[in-house]
Amino acid sequence: QVAKPDHHAFQLSVPLPLSRCLAHLGSISRPVFFLQGSADNGWRWSDAWLGYQVMQRHGLSVRHVGLEDGNHGLDNMAERCAEEIVGWLEEIRFLP
């Protein structure tokens, strides 16, 4: 289902519930890591990319990594995902 444009967030048509979430992304105070595979469907890729862009424009701690040929669950590259996650946790100083 495609939502009508949410004029309070962006002039876009996006799948629900993203249109309702975009306006709130700028208020997230914790670091966010978007990790996804390039083989995921376009809607899911768009959702994460839009979220990343919104948060970045608000100057928030956010990172987006797209893994080439990764599927929706990223179960076809678990080791690579673990490396990316650990690297990010070290980057934000959550891990020593």
Summary of the structure (lengths in Angstrom):
residues: 96
radius of gyration: 14.5
end to end distance: 43.5
largest distance: 45.2
contacts: 254
relative contact order: 0.16
helix: 45%
strand: 15%
